[in-house]
Structures are given as structure tokens and as C-alpha cells.
Amino acid sequence: MTGRTDRHSPQISRRYYLRLSAMGVLGTGMSGWLRRLAAETADNPQRKRSCILLWMSGGPSQTDTFDLKPQHENGGPFKAIDTDVPGVQISEHLPQLAKVMKHLVPIRSMSTKEGDHTRATYLLRTGYLPSGPLSYPTLGSVLSKELGSTNAALPNFVSIAPNKTLSPNAYGPGFLGPQFAPLVVGEGTGVVPNDAANVDAGLKVKNLTLPTGITRQQADERLSILKDLETDFAATHPGTPTNSHRSAYAAAVRMMRSKAIEAFQLDKEPDMLRDAYGRNRFGQGCLLARRLIEQGVPFVEVSLNGVQGNNTFGWDTHQENFEAVKSLSEVLDPAWGTLMTDLEQRGLLDSTLIVWMGEFGRTPKINQNTGRDHFPAAWTTVLGGGGIRGGQVIGKTSEDGMKVTDQPVVVPDLMATICTALGLDPLQQNMSNIGRPIPLADHGAKPIQQILKS
């Protein structure tokens, strides 16, 4: 048995039952030995820190998710519900997240000046505004460079279902070079039929299996010939492009030959757990993220771009905001909530930072199309898990939600907080493509100390 039910038998193995119990899927608590195992995993000094970015393309409405205004006309029809943290309320459409708020910190006082998708996406994903010839790396490239290993079996940065249309330059490795680019799976809008075949097919790594009729020995011989040709070519054509091509091939071969590639085989997970995440690309993407983190991948991002029947920039809700946000929340909530519980019960949450954000928020004032427009002045991001002291809220907005009234947080401060939570020095520098040293977080950045674990 592999820990899941045989498709032709109703019987459940003991291992399968214990696994589901451990995940909370069956509603039973973990036994003492499972709790000890999780604790030992979390405290293991060999366990490196990692990060999962949940990217909300289009800019999610803070007023309908984590900063509701139920007593004001700007609040809209959504009700606020209590969470497992006294005094902290969130949207009624996020009930699973309400149960894990003790691990999360909504930052309700984000404030920028960028209300354009392209510039705002670039700012939030790199920590910097576009600047002439400087090509800043995306967050995943920066963090995976610091946290990853050059000889890892799997890539150090995996991007699941990105939609780069709004700001393509915000998704690349920039001046760090192609060796820090992500492995992309499921690229596109994320709006696919919600059946298992389509969802699973969209999250596969292409071209990793041998062609029909080709044996492993034949493949190795071909790779040996290719290596010889590349060595000869590099001797007469030295430089970054040549080295990058060779390193990319070497990494691909290493991944093909590694057992770790089984992380992409989602059908190895129990059906009940897959159902709990949600049988859609974002839900299964979050499950894949957990499997990759489990295999030591330091940075994984999962994008929620849209849902069935919604546009491809799902959170860009200029029209029919409430219908759209409800549908998006019904995808987001089970996936994110299950991810938190899954990581915790495997002893991985204390070493895995979760970042939830988009490029900006939405106007508290509802427009004539029952929508909300771009709003960078006062909005919300959420941090949780590894390195974060959860169960609190940072910042406050006015009664109408139009301005920050307490503890404004700028993007460099958010980036410094992310770095510090991962055990990195925000002042650490990388040399840029124009010969200028660039810190991980922009000059003057200050981490939010009160939410960081000592």
C-alpha cells in the first residue's frame, strides 16, 4: 500500500487511516506520538526555512476579506465572523482561515502610491519600482538564491500557474541570471475545467519522461554526447548564456533521475485530502506546494488568477465585486486553510513562511457597477507560519477604510519582515547588472519587529 485506498476496494489501510487522522481530514486529533513527531521535525536544526507565496492576481479587496467594515456603507453585504483569536474578525466566506488565525497576521495598513497593475505588481513582487536599466529579480529568485542549494534534486524556485500578462518583468530572475529563474508548471490563467484529469495535467512537469521506445541507457548515451558537444562549444563561446544553458540541462537531468520528482505526482495523496484542498488548480497547487516544501524546495508560489466562470484576473473586480470575491474566497479558503493545517501537522509550519498578497487593494467605496477599483492607499497583506508570531493584527484603517490610521507599512518594510522571518539579513546585497549592489530589502527598510519570533 502507498498510504491511500485501492481504487477497486472500499477497505482503508491502517496507515491510510492514521494519515488522514493526522491531517485532520477525518476529524480526529493527532495521537501523542504524531504530535511528538511533528515537534521533532519543526525543531530539527537540519530543517531549512522555506516560503510559500500565495499570489492574488489583480489585487484582492481587503474590505471583503481581512478588513471588513460592517458598520459602514462601504462595507458591502459580507458579514464579519469571529476567528480563533479573540477580537479578530474576517469575512464570512473564509471560515477555514478563521480557524487558523492564531498562525496568521493580517497587515491592514499597507500603503503604496502605485495603482497601475504593471508597476504595482513589479513593486510587490520585487520590492522595488522599475528603474531604467536595472532589472530587479522577483521575490522567489531572491529568496531561493539565499535559501537554496546549487546541487538540489529539485529546482529551488517553483512557480505554479503564474499569469504574467499584467507585468511580465515582475516574474523573472532579473540581474541574478537565468540560473535563478523558476520552474514553471501550469502557466496561464488557472481557469480550467474542474475535473481531476484537467487539473492534474496542468500541474505536471513536461518532458521529464523518456520518449516511447528509448531506454535509460540510450538516453544516458545521448546525454553524454550532448555534454561533449557543449564542452567543445563552451571552449570557444564562453560566457553567461553558454553557462546558463549547460546548468539548466544539468539541473533538468538531475531532476529526471531523482526520486524527488515524485513530488509532482499528486495522485499519491489520499483522495479525501485532495478534496479538502479543493479540486481546482489553486487548491491542487497548494497541495503541490506542500509536497515540494516537504522535499526541501525553499520557495514555491501559487497564483489564484480566476475561478470557473470568472475573468482571468479574478481579483480585478471592477464589476460585480461581491459575486466574484465570494467565488474566489470559496477557492482560496479551503486551499489555504488546509495548507496551514497540513504543514502544521507534518511539523513544517514553523519552518515555512506563508505570504498572501496581490499588487494592491480595492476601493472601499463601491462603484456604479457594484465593483471596487484599484486602491493602493490602504490595503491588506497577510503573513503566517515560520518566523511569525501569529494571532495579531498590524495596523488599522479608518471607519470608512479610506486611509491608514495606525502603523502604516510600506513595501520595503514588508520585504524586510519576510527576509527576517526567514533568517536572512535584509541588508545583504547582490550585485546588479549595472554594477551596483542591491540589498534584499530597499534602503531604510525596517522589519515589523512585533510579529517576528525572537
Secondary structure, 3 states (H helix, E strand, C coil): CCCCCCCCCCCCCHHHHHHHHHHCCCCCCCCHHHHHHHHHHHHCCCCCCEEEEEEECCCCCHHHCCCCCCCCHHHCCCCEEECCCCCCEEECCCHHHHCCHHHEEEEEEECCCCCCHHHHHHHHHHCCCCECCECCCCHHHHHHHHHCCCCCCCCCEEEECCCHHHCHHHHCCHHHCHHHCCEEECCCCCCCCCCHHHHHHCCCCCCCCCCCCCCHHHHHHHHHHHHHHHHHHHHHCCCHHHHHHHHHHHHHHHHHCCHHHHHHCHHHCCHHHHHHHCCCHHHHHHHHHHHHHHCCCCEEEEEECCCCCCCCCCCCCCCCHHHHHHHHHHHHHHHHHHHHHHHHHCCCHHHEEEEEECCCEECCCCCCCCCCCEECCCEEEEEEECCECCCCCECEECCCCCCEEECCECHHHHHHHHHHHCCCCCCCEEECCCCCEEECCCCCCCCCHHHECC
